[in-house]
Amino acid sequence: MYSREESAKIREEFWVSYGKSFPRKWVLYNTKIKNFGFKFIANRKLAEVTLDIECVDPVQRELMYDQLFALKNILQDDYLPDVVYDKDFFLENGKLISRVSVVHAKEFSIHNKDSWLDCFTFFNKTMHQFELFWHEYEDFIRQAVI
């Protein structure tokens, strides 16, 4: 078991290593849609790439989710076959969001450096596919916020 400080240092080393191994500027929160963005998640149990809709207004969140859900077959067939849609996802802090995600299929723990390279490759490939999808369907997705 790691202390809080040791765990924080490992997490920092993980993200710095990822940035050095795969230097690239990702879209992430630069979607220009408030409370709508891509994330990399890595912890002791899993690694995943997500597209989170964190609108406080449940109607706005549902509209955004429905717009993405309308593209589900395209996203699965052309970009990310393992994508999972979750209309009602609760964050650890209890906040309700909607999430579209892909979980890294291989065993992963941020504390196991032997699993990092596979995770980095997964992050790079998966986020790239998410971004290709985003750039292709951005105008359609934005219709939910107009």
C-alpha positions as CSV (number, residue, x, y, z in Angstrom):
1,M,0.0,0.0,0.0
2,Y,1.3,3.4,-0.9
3,S,1.0,6.5,1.2
4,R,-1.0,9.4,-0.1
5,E,2.2,11.3,-1.0
6,E,3.7,8.2,-2.7
7,S,0.6,7.7,-4.7
8,A,0.4,11.3,-5.8
9,K,4.1,11.1,-6.9
10,I,3.3,8.0,-9.0
11,R,0.3,9.6,-10.6
12,E,2.4,12.7,-11.5
13,E,5.1,10.5,-12.9
14,F,2.5,8.6,-14.9
15,W,1.1,11.7,-16.5
16,V,4.5,13.3,-17.2
17,S,5.6,10.0,-18.8
18,Y,2.5,9.9,-20.9
19,G,3.0,13.4,-22.1
20,K,6.7,12.8,-23.0
21,S,5.9,9.4,-24.7
22,F,3.0,10.8,-26.8
23,P,3.4,14.5,-27.0
24,R,0.3,16.0,-28.6
25,K,-2.3,18.7,-27.9
26,W,-5.6,17.0,-27.4
27,V,-9.1,18.7,-27.7
28,L,-10.1,17.7,-24.1
29,Y,-12.1,20.7,-22.8
30,N,-11.5,22.8,-25.8
31,T,-14.8,21.7,-27.4
32,K,-16.2,25.2,-26.8
33,I,-19.3,23.6,-25.2
34,K,-19.6,24.4,-21.5
35,N,-19.4,21.3,-19.3
36,F,-18.7,19.0,-22.3
37,G,-15.3,17.5,-22.8
38,F,-13.0,14.6,-23.2
39,K,-10.9,13.1,-20.3
40,F,-8.2,10.6,-19.7
41,I,-8.8,8.6,-16.5
42,A,-6.2,6.3,-14.9
43,N,-6.3,5.0,-11.4
44,R,-5.5,1.9,-9.4
45,K,-8.2,-0.2,-11.0
46,L,-8.7,1.0,-14.6
47,A,-7.8,3.3,-17.5
48,E,-10.4,4.8,-19.7
49,V,-11.1,7.6,-22.2
50,T,-14.3,9.5,-21.7
51,L,-16.5,12.1,-23.2
52,D,-18.4,13.7,-20.2
53,I,-21.5,15.8,-20.2
54,E,-21.5,17.6,-16.9
55,C,-24.3,20.1,-17.4
56,V,-26.0,21.0,-14.1
57,D,-29.3,21.5,-15.9
58,P,-30.7,18.0,-16.4
59,V,-32.6,19.0,-19.6
60,Q,-29.5,20.4,-21.2
61,R,-27.5,17.3,-20.2
62,E,-30.2,15.0,-21.7
63,L,-30.3,17.0,-24.9
64,M,-26.6,16.7,-25.3
65,Y,-26.6,13.0,-24.4
66,D,-29.5,12.3,-26.9
67,Q,-27.5,14.1,-29.6
68,L,-24.5,11.8,-29.0
69,F,-26.8,8.7,-28.7
70,A,-28.2,9.4,-32.1
71,L,-24.6,8.9,-33.4
72,K,-24.1,5.7,-31.4
73,N,-24.0,3.3,-34.4
74,I,-21.6,5.5,-36.3
75,L,-19.3,5.9,-33.3
76,Q,-19.3,2.1,-32.7
77,D,-19.1,1.0,-36.3
78,D,-16.6,3.6,-37.6
79,Y,-14.5,4.7,-34.7
80,L,-14.7,2.9,-31.3
81,P,-16.4,-0.5,-31.3
82,D,-16.1,-0.9,-27.5
83,V,-17.7,2.4,-26.6
84,V,-20.2,2.4,-23.7
85,Y,-23.0,5.0,-23.3
86,D,-24.1,5.8,-19.8
87,K,-26.9,8.3,-19.6
88,D,-26.8,8.5,-15.7
89,F,-23.3,8.1,-14.4
90,F,-22.4,9.1,-10.8
91,L,-19.0,10.5,-10.2
92,E,-17.2,9.5,-6.9
93,N,-18.3,12.9,-5.5
94,G,-22.0,12.0,-6.2
95,K,-22.4,14.3,-9.1
96,L,-24.7,13.0,-11.9
97,I,-23.3,13.3,-15.4
98,S,-23.7,11.5,-18.7
99,R,-20.7,9.7,-20.1
100,V,-19.6,8.0,-23.3
101,S,-16.5,6.0,-22.6
102,V,-14.0,3.3,-23.7
103,V,-12.4,1.2,-20.9
104,H,-8.9,-0.2,-21.4
105,A,-9.4,-3.9,-21.8
106,K,-6.1,-5.0,-20.3
107,E,-5.3,-5.2,-16.6
108,F,-4.1,-1.8,-15.4
109,S,-3.1,-0.1,-12.3
110,I,-1.4,3.3,-12.2
111,H,0.8,1.9,-9.4
112,N,2.1,-0.8,-11.8
113,K,4.6,0.8,-14.1
114,D,4.7,-2.4,-16.2
115,S,1.1,-1.6,-17.3
116,W,1.8,2.0,-18.4
117,L,3.0,1.5,-21.9
118,D,-0.1,-0.5,-22.9
119,C,-2.2,2.2,-21.3
120,F,-0.4,5.0,-23.1
121,T,-0.9,3.2,-26.4
122,F,-4.6,2.8,-25.5
123,F,-5.0,6.4,-24.6
124,N,-3.3,7.6,-27.8
125,K,-5.3,5.4,-30.1
126,T,-8.7,5.8,-28.3
127,M,-8.5,9.6,-27.9
128,H,-7.4,10.0,-31.5
129,Q,-10.5,8.0,-32.6
130,F,-12.7,10.1,-30.3
131,E,-11.3,13.3,-31.8
132,L,-11.8,12.1,-35.4
133,F,-15.4,11.4,-34.5
134,W,-15.7,14.8,-32.8
135,H,-14.3,16.8,-35.7
136,E,-16.6,14.9,-38.2
137,Y,-19.8,15.3,-36.2
138,E,-19.1,18.5,-34.1
139,D,-21.7,20.6,-36.0
140,F,-24.4,18.0,-35.5
141,I,-23.6,17.6,-31.8
142,R,-23.6,21.4,-31.3
143,Q,-27.2,21.5,-32.5
144,A,-28.2,20.4,-29.0
145,V,-26.9,23.6,-27.4
146,I,-28.1,26.1,-30.0
